[in-house]
Amino acid sequence: MSFIIREAKKEDVQSVLNLITELAIFEKEPDAVEITVEDLLNDGFCENPKFKLFVAEEINTIIGIALFYERYSTWKGKTIHLEDLIVTQSRQKIGAGKALYTAVLKYAYDHNFNRVAWEVIDWNTNAINFYKSTGATYLNDWSVVQMNKENLAKFIENN
């Protein structure tokens, strides 16, 4: 293994944002990333961090990330949401994605979480097949629903 998995440090944040942007381009939404380095620093490296972050590092370069956070399920209790698992395109297929995924699952197991959940875009068959191969359940009947900041403001103003 030519890389290590570790918890992220403040110095990693620019590389983390670069990977987030790379994922947005891959998912055909190149202009969707609104967060900044400052947002990541303020939200992830504060007294009460909003997320945890593992990185895959190879020769002093961040080649992948797994960003996740706690949430609570009314059915299952303590749950982790894996927001993004990203490995830079040039370093895919070396096992970094699986190692990051394993690190998140081990964290959940070690901290007694009852479930880990995430979304995967429906055309990313490589990811879907990988997740299924690990024992994850792919829920065909569920859809993701979101309310962006603009529509949230409109709703509140009108209600």
C-alpha positions in Angstrom: 0.0 0.0 0.0 1.6 3.3 -1.1 -0.7 5.5 0.9 -1.9 5.9 4.5 -5.3 6.7 6.0 -5.4 9.3 8.8 -7.6 12.0 10.3 -7.4 15.2 8.4 -5.5 18.2 9.7 -6.2 21.9 9.0 -3.3 22.0 6.5 -5.2 19.4 4.4 -8.2 21.6 3.8 -7.2 23.2 0.4 -6.6 19.7 -0.9 -9.9 18.5 0.5 -11.7 21.3 -1.3 -9.9 20.5 -4.5 -11.2 16.9 -4.3 -14.7 18.1 -3.5 -14.5 20.2 -6.7 -13.2 17.2 -8.7 -16.2 15.2 -7.5 -18.6 17.9 -8.5 -17.1 17.9 -12.0 -17.3 14.1 -12.2 -21.0 14.3 -11.1 -21.6 16.8 -13.9 -22.3 19.7 -11.5 -19.0 21.8 -11.8 -20.6 25.0 -10.4 -22.4 23.4 -7.5 -19.6 23.7 -4.9 -20.2 26.8 -2.8 -18.2 26.1 0.3 -14.7 27.6 0.9 -11.6 26.7 2.7 -12.7 28.9 5.5 -16.0 27.1 5.7 -14.3 23.8 6.0 -11.9 25.1 8.6 -14.7 26.8 10.7 -17.0 23.9 10.5 -14.7 20.9 10.8 -11.9 22.2 13.0 -13.8 24.0 15.7 -14.8 23.2 19.3 -17.9 21.3 18.1 -17.0 20.0 14.6 -19.9 19.5 12.1 -18.0 16.6 10.4 -15.1 14.2 10.7 -12.7 13.7 7.9 -10.3 10.9 7.0 -7.8 11.4 4.2 -5.7 9.1 2.1 -2.2 10.5 1.8 0.5 9.3 -0.7 3.9 10.9 -0.6 2.7 14.0 1.2 -0.2 14.4 -1.2 -3.9 14.0 -0.3 -5.4 11.6 -2.9 -8.7 10.9 -1.3 -11.1 11.8 1.5 -14.1 10.4 3.4 -16.2 13.1 5.0 -19.0 12.0 7.5 -21.0 13.2 10.4 -23.4 11.9 13.1 -27.1 12.0 12.7 -30.0 10.2 14.4 -32.5 7.8 13.0 -35.9 7.5 14.5 -35.8 3.8 13.5 -32.2 2.9 14.3 -30.8 5.5 16.7 -27.1 6.6 16.4 -26.2 6.8 12.7 -23.4 8.1 10.6 -24.0 9.8 7.3 -21.1 9.4 4.8 -21.4 12.6 2.8 -18.6 12.0 0.3 -16.0 9.4 -0.4 -13.6 10.7 -3.1 -10.4 9.5 -4.6 -8.7 11.6 -7.3 -9.2 10.1 -10.7 -5.5 9.5 -11.3 -5.1 7.4 -8.1 -8.3 5.3 -8.4 -8.0 1.5 -8.4 -5.1 1.4 -5.9 -7.3 0.6 -2.9 -7.5 4.0 -1.4 -11.3 4.2 -1.7 -11.8 0.9 0.0 -9.4 1.9 2.7 -11.3 5.2 3.4 -14.6 3.3 3.3 -13.2 0.8 5.7 -12.0 3.5 8.0 -15.4 5.1 8.2 -17.1 1.7 8.9 -14.5 0.8 11.5 -15.1 4.2 13.2 -18.9 3.5 13.2 -18.3 0.0 14.6 -15.8 1.1 17.2 -18.2 3.9 18.4 -21.3 1.7 18.5 -23.2 3.3 15.7 -26.3 1.4 14.4 -26.1 2.3 10.8 -24.0 4.1 8.2 -25.9 5.7 5.3 -25.0 7.6 2.1 -26.2 8.5 -1.3 -24.8 7.3 -4.6 -25.7 8.7 -8.0 -27.7 6.2 -10.0 -25.4 6.1 -13.0 -22.2 5.4 -11.0 -22.5 1.6 -11.4 -18.9 1.1 -10.3 -19.7 2.6 -6.9 -23.0 0.8 -6.6 -21.5 -2.5 -7.4 -18.7 -1.9 -4.9 -21.0 -1.0 -2.1 -23.2 -4.0 -2.8 -20.2 -6.3 -2.8 -19.4 -5.1 0.8 -22.9 -6.0 2.1 -24.5 -2.6 1.8 -28.2 -2.4 0.9 -29.1 -0.4 -2.2 -32.5 1.1 -1.6 -34.2 1.4 -5.1 -37.5 2.7 -3.7 -36.1 5.8 -1.9 -35.4 9.1 -3.4 -33.3 12.0 -2.0 -35.2 15.2 -1.3 -33.4 18.5 -0.8 -34.4 22.2 -0.2 -31.7 24.6 -1.3 -31.0 27.9 0.5 -32.9 30.0 -2.0 -36.0 27.9 -1.9 -35.8 27.6 1.9 -35.9 31.4 2.1 -38.9 31.6 -0.3 -40.8 29.0 1.7 -40.2 30.8 5.0 -41.1 34.1 3.6 -44.4 32.8 2.2 -45.3 30.7 5.3 
